[in-house]
Amino acid sequence: MSTMTVPATTEESKAREAGNAAEPKQFDALHTAYGDTSIADQVVAKLAGMAAREVPGVYAMGSAAGRAFSSLSQRMPGQQQSVSGGVSIEKGERQTAIGVSIVVEYGVSIVQVSDTIRDAVIKSVEFGTGLDVVSVDVNVHDVHLPEEYGTDADGTPAPVTGATVLA
């Protein structure tokens, strides 16, 4: 008795060829032979937000509307301060891009503050997650000016505009 072989269809042939040509899985810190680690977007945003807030010269995070909404929501019982406010991310399996929106203090170099934020965010996110940070965009929404009758950013009394000094 002879065995008869049924020829493969074009679709079956292509599928077999594609299966043979498949590349082996690439392993890294998040993808191992024993399993994969997935990281939520909010984890990356919190790490980036904490790192940016710690940079000297950053007065506040986020736009005016975002800060106003956050201020209202924090007044509700049981609510915590959002450390990810002013941070947006785009994340893939191995890489992430981060956007940080800030208000700087008057008198600081915006370029230096931005560079320091980039360094801090990259170190924090790459160490904490193993993701490769491909970019950190810093958007400066405002400059916090010292109050006319208040204090400067460093806590010293601000000069009063137009006042006469008595000796």
C-alpha positions as CSV (number, residue, x, y, z in Angstrom):
1,M,0.0,0.0,0.0
2,S,1.4,3.4,-0.9
3,T,0.9,6.5,1.1
4,M,-0.4,9.5,-0.7
5,T,1.0,13.0,0.1
6,V,-1.3,15.9,-0.2
7,P,0.5,19.0,-1.5
8,A,0.4,22.1,0.7
9,T,-1.5,25.1,-0.3
10,T,0.2,28.4,-0.9
11,E,-1.0,29.7,2.4
12,E,0.3,26.7,4.3
13,S,3.7,27.0,2.5
14,K,4.0,30.6,3.4
15,A,3.0,29.9,7.1
16,R,5.6,27.2,7.3
17,E,8.3,29.4,5.8
18,A,7.4,32.3,8.2
19,G,7.5,29.9,11.2
20,N,11.0,28.7,10.2
21,A,12.2,32.3,9.7
22,A,10.9,33.6,13.0
23,E,13.5,35.3,15.1
24,P,14.2,34.0,18.6
25,K,12.7,36.1,21.4
26,Q,15.0,39.0,22.5
27,F,15.8,38.9,26.2
28,D,16.5,41.9,28.4
29,A,15.9,43.0,32.0
30,L,12.1,42.9,31.5
31,H,11.9,39.9,29.2
32,T,13.6,36.7,30.4
33,A,13.5,33.0,29.6
34,Y,11.4,32.6,32.8
35,G,8.8,35.3,32.0
36,D,8.1,38.9,31.2
37,T,7.7,41.9,33.5
38,S,5.1,44.5,32.5
39,I,5.1,48.0,34.0
40,A,2.0,50.2,34.2
41,D,2.1,53.7,32.7
42,Q,1.3,55.3,36.1
43,V,4.5,53.7,37.6
44,V,6.6,55.4,35.0
45,A,4.7,58.7,35.4
46,K,5.2,58.6,39.2
47,L,8.9,57.9,39.0
48,A,9.3,60.7,36.5
49,G,7.2,63.1,38.6
50,M,9.1,62.5,41.8
51,A,12.4,63.0,40.1
52,A,11.3,66.2,38.4
53,R,9.9,67.7,41.7
54,E,13.2,67.2,43.5
55,V,15.1,69.4,41.0
56,P,16.0,72.9,42.5
57,G,14.2,75.7,40.6
58,V,11.0,73.7,39.9
59,Y,8.2,75.7,41.6
60,A,5.3,73.5,40.5
61,M,4.3,70.7,38.1
62,G,1.7,71.0,35.4
63,S,-0.3,73.7,33.7
64,A,-2.5,76.2,35.6
65,A,-5.7,74.3,34.9
66,G,-4.1,71.0,35.9
67,R,-2.9,72.4,39.2
68,A,-6.3,74.0,39.9
69,F,-8.0,70.6,39.4
70,S,-5.5,68.8,41.5
71,S,-5.9,71.3,44.3
72,L,-9.6,70.8,44.3
73,S,-9.4,67.0,44.2
74,Q,-6.9,66.9,47.1
75,R,-9.4,68.6,49.4
76,M,-11.7,65.5,49.2
77,P,-11.4,63.2,52.1
78,G,-9.0,60.3,51.5
79,Q,-7.3,61.8,48.5
80,Q,-3.5,61.8,48.2
81,Q,-1.2,64.3,46.4
82,S,-0.7,63.3,42.8
83,V,3.0,63.0,42.1
84,S,2.4,62.3,38.5
85,G,0.7,65.6,37.8
86,G,2.3,67.4,34.9
87,V,3.8,64.2,33.5
88,S,2.8,62.5,30.3
89,I,4.3,59.3,28.9
90,E,4.3,57.1,25.9
91,K,5.5,53.6,26.7
92,G,6.2,50.6,24.7
93,E,7.6,47.2,25.8
94,R,11.2,48.3,26.1
95,Q,11.2,52.1,25.7
96,T,9.4,55.2,26.9
97,A,9.2,58.9,26.0
98,I,8.3,61.3,28.8
99,G,6.9,64.9,28.8
100,V,7.2,67.1,31.9
101,S,5.3,70.3,32.4
102,I,6.6,72.7,35.0
103,V,6.6,76.2,36.5
104,V,10.0,77.5,37.3
105,E,11.1,79.9,40.0
106,Y,12.0,83.4,39.0
107,G,15.8,83.9,38.6
108,V,16.8,80.4,37.7
109,S,18.3,79.3,34.4
110,I,15.5,77.5,32.5
111,V,18.2,75.7,30.4
112,Q,20.0,74.4,33.5
113,V,16.7,73.4,35.2
114,S,15.6,71.5,32.1
115,D,18.9,69.7,31.7
116,T,18.8,68.7,35.4
117,I,15.2,67.4,35.0
118,R,16.2,65.3,32.0
119,D,19.1,63.8,33.9
120,A,17.1,63.1,37.0
121,V,14.1,61.6,35.1
122,I,16.3,59.4,32.9
123,K,18.2,58.0,35.9
124,S,15.1,57.4,38.0
125,V,13.0,55.8,35.3
126,E,15.8,53.7,33.8
127,F,17.0,52.5,37.2
128,G,13.5,51.9,38.5
129,T,11.9,50.2,35.5
130,G,14.7,48.9,33.2
131,L,13.0,50.8,30.3
132,D,15.1,52.8,27.9
133,V,14.1,56.5,28.1
134,V,14.4,57.8,24.5
135,S,13.4,61.4,25.3
136,V,12.4,63.8,28.1
137,D,10.6,66.9,26.8
138,V,10.3,69.7,29.3
139,N,7.5,72.3,28.8
140,V,7.8,75.4,30.9
141,H,4.3,76.9,31.4
142,D,5.1,79.8,33.6
143,V,7.6,81.6,35.9
144,H,6.7,82.0,39.5
145,L,7.4,85.6,40.5
146,P,8.0,86.6,44.1
147,E,5.0,88.3,45.7
148,E,5.0,92.1,45.9
149,Y,4.7,92.1,49.7
150,G,5.6,88.4,50.3
151,T,8.9,86.6,50.1
152,D,11.3,85.5,47.4
153,A,11.7,81.9,46.4
154,D,14.5,81.5,48.9
155,G,12.3,82.8,51.8
156,T,13.9,86.3,52.1
157,P,11.6,89.3,52.2
158,A,10.9,90.6,48.7
159,P,11.5,94.3,48.0
160,V,8.5,96.5,47.9
161,T,8.2,98.2,44.5
162,G,8.0,102.0,44.7
163,A,8.6,102.1,48.4
164,T,10.8,104.8,50.0
165,V,13.4,103.5,52.4
166,L,13.6,105.6,55.5
167,A,17.0,106.0,57.1
